[in-house]
Amino acid sequence: QVQLVESGGGLVQSGGSLRLSCVVFGFTLDRYAIGWFRQAPGKEREGVSCITSSPGSTFYADSVKGRFTISRDNAKNTVYLQMNSLKPEDTAVYYCNAVPDGMNYWGKGTLVTVSS
């Protein structure tokens, strides 16, 4: 059964860092792309970053480029999102996403709050 579980969110001051984790179950991690998305209050969900299947090319939204880094640990079935130099506008619920069998799977999300 496919499942994605996010963790690592919390409250951090502007300029701080957090590392989000997305543990995947039910499929082989390095065979599929994994994306991180976020949804701020009153706004639509937007793409933040993704990492492709092996060899793992990475992509970032312009708003996070140079501050966020996505990575993958296949042995732990986990994708990470290292977030540095956080800004109040990064406040959102962060979700990971995968489409391993033609169906779109989402985790339940983890809340990141950045105070000014």
C-alpha positions as CSV (number, residue, x, y, z in Angstrom):
1,Q,0.0,0.0,0.0
2,V,1.4,3.3,-1.1
3,Q,1.8,5.9,1.7
4,L,3.8,9.1,2.2
5,V,4.5,10.4,5.7
6,E,5.9,13.9,6.2
7,S,7.6,15.2,9.4
8,G,10.0,17.9,10.6
9,G,7.8,20.9,10.5
10,G,7.6,23.4,13.4
11,L,8.0,27.0,14.4
12,V,11.2,28.8,13.5
13,Q,12.4,32.4,13.5
14,S,13.1,34.2,10.2
15,G,16.5,33.2,9.0
16,G,16.4,29.8,10.7
17,S,16.4,26.3,9.2
18,L,14.3,23.2,9.2
19,R,14.7,19.8,7.6
20,L,11.6,18.1,6.4
21,S,11.4,14.3,5.8
22,C,9.1,12.3,3.6
23,V,9.1,8.5,4.3
24,V,7.5,6.5,1.5
25,F,6.0,3.1,1.7
26,G,4.8,0.7,-0.9
27,F,7.1,1.5,-3.8
28,T,10.8,1.7,-4.6
29,L,11.9,5.3,-3.9
30,D,14.6,5.7,-6.6
31,R,12.3,4.6,-9.4
32,Y,10.0,7.5,-9.2
33,A,10.1,11.3,-8.9
34,I,9.1,12.8,-5.5
35,G,7.9,16.4,-5.2
36,W,7.5,18.8,-2.3
37,F,4.5,21.2,-2.5
38,R,3.2,23.7,0.0
39,Q,0.0,25.5,0.7
40,A,-0.2,28.7,2.6
41,P,-3.4,29.9,4.2
42,G,-5.8,31.3,1.6
43,K,-3.5,30.3,-1.3
44,E,-3.4,27.5,-3.8
45,R,-1.0,24.6,-3.4
46,E,2.3,25.3,-5.2
47,G,5.3,23.2,-6.2
48,V,8.5,23.8,-4.2
49,S,11.0,21.2,-5.4
50,C,11.3,17.8,-6.9
51,I,13.8,15.1,-7.4
52,T,13.6,12.7,-10.3
53,S,14.2,9.0,-10.4
54,S,17.8,7.9,-10.6
55,P,20.2,9.6,-11.1
56,G,18.1,12.1,-9.3
57,S,18.0,15.5,-11.0
58,T,16.6,18.3,-8.8
59,F,14.4,21.2,-9.6
60,Y,13.3,24.2,-7.5
61,A,10.8,27.0,-7.6
62,D,12.4,30.4,-8.1
63,S,11.2,31.5,-4.6
64,V,13.3,28.8,-2.8
65,K,16.2,28.4,-5.2
66,G,19.5,28.8,-3.3
67,R,17.8,28.3,0.1
68,F,16.2,24.8,-0.1
69,T,17.9,21.6,-1.0
70,I,16.1,18.3,-1.8
71,S,17.8,15.0,-1.4
72,R,17.0,11.3,-1.2
73,D,18.2,8.4,0.9
74,N,17.1,5.2,-0.9
75,A,18.2,2.9,2.0
76,K,15.8,4.8,4.3
77,N,13.0,5.3,1.7
78,T,13.2,8.9,2.6
79,V,13.3,12.2,0.7
80,Y,14.5,15.3,2.6
81,L,13.9,19.0,2.1
82,Q,16.6,21.1,3.8
83,M,15.2,24.6,4.2
84,N,17.7,27.4,5.2
85,S,17.3,31.2,5.4
86,L,13.6,30.7,6.1
87,K,11.3,33.7,5.5
88,P,7.8,34.4,6.9
89,E,6.4,33.9,3.4
90,D,7.6,30.2,3.6
91,T,4.9,29.6,6.2
92,A,2.7,26.8,4.9
93,V,1.7,23.2,5.2
94,Y,4.3,21.2,3.2
95,Y,3.3,18.0,1.4
96,C,5.2,15.4,-0.5
97,N,3.8,13.8,-3.6
98,A,4.4,10.8,-5.8
99,V,2.8,9.1,-8.7
100,P,4.2,5.6,-8.6
101,D,1.5,3.6,-10.4
102,G,-0.4,6.3,-12.3
103,M,-2.2,7.4,-9.3
104,N,-1.5,10.6,-7.4
105,Y,-0.5,10.1,-3.8
106,W,-0.1,12.8,-1.1
107,G,1.0,12.8,2.5
108,K,-1.0,14.5,5.2
109,G,1.5,17.4,5.4
110,T,3.6,19.0,8.0
111,L,3.2,22.6,9.1
112,V,6.0,25.1,8.9
113,T,5.6,28.5,10.6
114,V,8.2,31.1,10.2
115,S,8.0,34.1,12.6
116,S,9.3,37.5,11.7
